[in-house]
Amino acid sequence: KIDLPSAEPERVKEEIEDIIGLDASDAPLISAKMGTNIDEVLEQIISKIPAPNGDPDAPLQALIFDSIYD
């Protein structure tokens, strides 16, 4: 949400590193509203999340997790 005046991307990156323990140094700064860096985040998802393992001829199984945060 870098399009907001109150955005503090560097502080948020530090929080991600402190709370979750992930390296956020190369996290893309995104604004879906303005279309900023959407291609980059999709490329990072593709490059960092491995394809699923399994038998492509076996029946498909999936877990759907739905959550609402208010």
Secondary structure as UniProt FT lines:
FT   TURN            2..3
FT   TURN            5..6
FT   HELIX           9..15
FT   HELIX           16..20
FT   TURN            25..26
FT   TURN            32..35
FT   HELIX           38..48
FT   TURN            56..57
//
